[in-house]
Amino acid sequence: DQTGVEAVEALMTRMVKDAGKFVVICAGYRAEMEEFVNNANPGFRRRFSNFLHIEDYSADQLICIYRSLIRKKGNILTPDAEEMLIKLVDEMVTSKDENFGNAGEMVKLFEKTKARRANRLAQLHAGGQTLTREMYLTIEAEDIPYDPPKMIDEEECMAELNQLIGLSSVKREVKEIADYIKVERAKAEAMGKKFQGVVDHYLFVGNPGTGKTTVARIMGNIFYSLGVLPSNRLLEVTRKDLVEGYVGQTATKTARVVKRAVGGVFFIDEAYSLMGDNFGQEATNTILPMLLDYKGKMVCIAAGYPREIRQWIDTNSGLESRFTKVIHFEDYNPDELAQIFRMKVKKDRLTLTPEAENAMRVYFTDLYNRRERNFANAREVNNYFDRVKKNQSSRLRHEMERPD
């Protein structure tokens, strides 16, 4: 605003007239500082002779900071509390965003630890136990504010995948991905190295209603169960979640959404909808470098129709190298469509007469043979089932009106 502009101009004047009498240090977040220094005033940047980027603390450094905080107060950690602290800080670092508070996070963590310890000791005192000075200064594992996430079993994830109707090639590819991760992790452990996780991003290519979102969620569970992602969270977005209606706002909105997905799976449904205008292209251009920045901390899955998703990839030469794995979702065949229909019938506690079964199979065979490029698969079954129930309702309504 104008007040800020005047402040920058006044500062620049002092920096010239009083050069050598004082030193100016401007500090802040990296992206915002770049924008400030470059755009606040045409001559502002050249007033600064040194630019220093201060890296975030590593997990080990943060743990050292935490230990120094508790030592100043005469506190000690039990071995179990130490183990819990390491797990918590590792998870904090893995899922951090650009506003991560570094040493400030450790100060807040220590305050939370003390509050939990106070609650624990208060309960002991209320139960009649005498508290010693050592107890007041000892941090137990339960004082560390870490609630381990619910563990997910890989075999259960694969079983859920295998229960899906059809998708034989998809199931095979997902299993190969899981096997690859397990082998690479075993190799790293055998060589005494830290497993780096997965760095791939995926294209899910296929028509609607083929289970792409369901498979993305299962893959997130698999990655989490294998320890390559810190959470099994799936953030599903479409164009409206990324694009804003004014020039320059889309990049900010898109970056904010992508950062929310860090630590889990970022699922872009109908990714090809980002083609065709400047706003969509701005969103694509914002996503592209962030896929590299958060490599190993997030898995991005872009989904859409085969031809359209190919056109989207061609809009930016960097997309091809980011999305290194492509999984194709085939259309459901008539038998699989009929199987989905039977599941819906069973779920509603209905039964099919032999004649209805035959009519249903004939319908799906004809529908499949006449299908067009954007065949809706399971959605076609949903629509058909809704029509069947409406027809049944009309028939039963007439029966209910009969005197007998």
N, C-alpha and C positions, 0 to 999 in steps of 0.2 A: 504494500500500500504506500501512499505518498509519504507517510511518516517514516516508514522504513527506508524509503529512497533517500529522504533528507538525512537520516542518521548515517547511511553508508557514505553519502557525499561529504558529510562533516568529518567522518572518520578518515576518509581518503585525504582530505585537506590537512588534517593533523599529521598523518603519516608522512606527508611530503614536507611540511613546514617544520615539524619537530623531529625529523629523521635523526636517529642516533640518541634521542633522549628517552625513548621507551620502545618496548617490543610488543607487537600485536600478535596474539595467538588466537585464531578462530577455530573452534572445535565443534564437532557434531557428527551425525551419521554420514556415511560416505556419499551415498547418492544425493542426499539433500545438500551436502556441502558442495559437491560438484556443481549442482544447479545454482546454488547461491553465488559461488565465486565466479561462475561463467556468465551469469545473467543479471546480477545485481546492478552492475555498471560496466560499460565497455572497458574501462581502465582498471577495474578492481583486481583482476587476476594478476596483472603484472606487478602489483604492489607487493606480492608475496614471493619470497625467494626460495622457500622450502615447503615441501608437502610431505607430510608423514602419515602413513596409514598404520594405525595400531591394531594389530590382529586380536581377535577374541582369544580368551584363555582356553587352553585345552582342558580336558576332563581332569588330568593329573594335576595341573596347576590350580584348578578350582578347588580340588580336594585339599591341596596344600594350604590354600587361603582359608578354607573352612577350619582346618586343624589349627592354624595360627590364631583364628578368632576364639576358638574354645580354650586354647592354652592360656590366652591373656586373662581369661576369667577363671583359670584353675580347673577347668573341666577335663574329663578324660572320657575316651570312647572305649566301650567294650569291643572285643573282636567281632561279635555279631553285628554291633552297630556300625563298625567300620565297613563290614561287607555290605550292609544295607545302604550305607552312604555312597559307596562306589557304584552300586547299581543305579541309585537315584540320579547321581550326577552324570553318569554315562547316558542315561535316558534323556536328561535335560539338554545335554550337548547335542545329541542326535536329532532331537526334535525342535531345536531352537529356531527362532526367526531373527529378522534383522534388528529387532528391538531387545534382544537378549541383554540382560543387565550385568553379565559377567560377575565381578566381585560383589556388586550389589545384590545379585541373586543369592550369593552365599550368606550375606548378612541377613536377608529375609529368611533363608533356610534355617539359620541358627536361631532366629527369633521364634520360628514355628516349632523348632525342636524343643526350645525351652518351655514353650506353652504346653506341648504334649507331655513333657516330663513333669511339669507342675500338676497337670491333671492326674497323671499316674500316681504321683506321690500323695496327692490329696486323697485319692481313693484308698491308698495304703494306710494313711493316717486315720481316715474315717473308720477303717476296719480294726483300729486299735494297735497298729504296728508302730513301734518307736523308730523315728527317722534319724539317721546319723548324718554327720557332715559329709561323709564319703558318698552317701546315697544322693545328697543334694547336688553333688558335683559330677556324678557318673551319668553318662548318656547311654541308655540301653537301646537295643535294636528297635523296640516299639516306639521310642521317642522320635526316631527319624521319620519324617512325614512322607513315607513311601508306601503306597499301596500297590503291590505287584499286580500287573494286569492279569486278567483271567487267561490262563494258558489254554491254547487251542492245540488239539492233537492233529498232527498231519494226516494220520490214517483216517480220522473222522472227516477231514476236509476232502480227501480223495474219495471216500465212500459217498459223500454228498454229491460230488461231481459225477460219479459213476451212476448215481440214481437218476440223473437227468435223462430224459428221453432223447435218443439219437445222439448227434454230435460226436460220433466215434473218432473223427480225425482231431477234433478239438481236445477231447479227453486224452488222446495219445500225446499231443503236443504239450499239454499242461503237465502230464506225468514226466515227459522228457525234461521239461524245465526244472521240475522238482528234483529229479534224479541228478541233473547237472549241478544244482546248488549243493546237494548233499555231498557229492563227490568232491567238488571244489573246496567245500568247508573242511572235509576230512583231510585233503591234501595240505591245506593251510595249517591245520592243527598238527599234522605229522611233521611239518617243517618248522614248527614253532612260530608261525606267523599269525597275524590277526586277519581273520576272514573279512574281506572288504565288502561283502554283500553283493547285491545285484546292481548292475548299471544299465540294464536294458530298459527301453520303453517300447510299448507294443501298439500295433494297429490291429483292431478287431474289425475284420471286413466281412460284411454279409448283410442280408436283407433284414428288415425289422422282425421282431418276434422270434428270433433264433436263440435267445438266451444270453446275449452279450453282457448285459448288466449283471445277471446272475453269476456268470463265469468270472467276471471281474471281481465280484465280491468274494468268491471262493478262492481266487488267486491271491487276493489280499490276505485271506486267512492262512493260506499256505505259506506265503512269504513271512508272515508274522510267526507262524509255528516253527519255521526253520531258522528264525532269528536274524533274518536279513532286513526286516523292517521293524521299527520300535512299536508299531501299533497295527491293528487290522482295520483301521478307519478307512472308509471309502467316501470320497467327496465327488458326487456326480454333478456335473454342470452342463449347461447348454449355452448357446450364443448369448441369450439374454442375461446370463450370470456374469458374462465377461465384458460385454460391449456397453459403452455409455454413449449418449446421444450427442456429445460435443467433442470437437477435436482436442486431443490431449488428455481427456479424462479416461479414455478406454485403457490406456497403458497403466495408469494408476490403479484402476479397478481390477484389471486382470492380474497385476502383480500381487495385489492384496489377496485375491482368491487363490492363486497358486501357492502362496505362502501358508495359507490355511491347510493345504493338503500335505505339507511336509510331514514326513513320518509315516505316511500311508499311501493309498492309491488315489491318483487324480484321474478321474474318468470323464472324458469329454465326449458326450453323446452327440451324434450328428456333427462331427468336427468340420465337415465340408461346408457347414452354414457360415463359417468364418471367411468364405470366399465372396468375391463380388463387389465389395466396397472398401473404402479406406478404413472404416472402423474395425471390420473383421480382420483386415490385414494388419492393423495396429495390434490387435489382440494376438494374432499369430506371431508377429515379430517380438512381442513381449514375452510370450511363452518360450520361444526358442532358446534364448540364452539361459533362462531359468532352469530348463531341463538339464543343462550342463552344470550350472551352479549347484544344484541339489542332487547331482548324480550320486546314487547309492543311498540317499536319504528319502527318496520318493520314487514311486513308479507311476509313470503316466501311461494311460491307455486311451487312445483316440479311436472312436468307433464310427462306422458309417457304411453307406452303400459302396460296392466295389468301385464303380466308375467315378463317383463323386469324391471318394476319399483319395483316389489316385490324382484327381485334378487338384485337390487341396495340397497334397504333398508337393506337386509341381509348382505351387505358388511361391515357394521359398526353397532355395537349393539346400539349406541347412536341415530341413525336415527329414530328408531321406537318411541322413547320417544319425539323426537323433532316434528315429523309430526303426530300430534294427531288427525287430522281430514282427512278423506278420502271421496272424492266425485267422484262417478262413472259416466262416460259419456257413455250412451248406443249408439249403432249404430243407425243411422236413418233407419226407416222402409221404404218400397216402397212408401207409401203415402207421407211421409215427404221428400223423395228424389225428388218425382214428384213436390212437392210444391216448393222446392228450385229451380228446373229447371224452373218452371213457373215464379218465381220472376226474374230470369236472362233474360227470354224471354221478360218480361214486361219492364225491365230496358233498354233493347236494342230496345224498341219500335217495337217489332216483334209480330206476332200473330201465334197461332197454329191452323192448320186445325183440324177437328175432327179426321181425319185419323192419323195425326201426333201425336195428343194427345194420341190416343190409342197405337200407336207404342212406344211412349216414356214410357208409363206406363208398357207395356209388357217388355220393356228392363230393367227397374229398378226392376221389380218383379223378373225377371230371375237373374239379377245381385245380388240382395239381397240374393236370395236362394242359390246362388253358392259362396257367399262371403267366404273369408278365414280369418285367424286370424287377419291380419293387414289390414282389409278393410278400404279404405280411405274416405268413407262417402262423405262429401261435395266436396272433391277434385275429387272424381269420377264424380260428377255432372259437375264440371267445365270442366274436360277433355271431357266428353260426349258432353257438349254444344259447346265446341270448334270444335269438329268433325262435329257436326250438321251444324254449320255455314260454315265450309269448304265445306261440301256437297252441302249446299244451294248455295254457291258461284260458284261451278262447274256447277251446274244446270243453274243458271242465266247467267253465262258466255256464255253457248251454246245458250240460248235464245237471248242474246244481239247480237250474230253474225248472227242471221237470218235477212234477208232483211226486213221483216215486223216488 
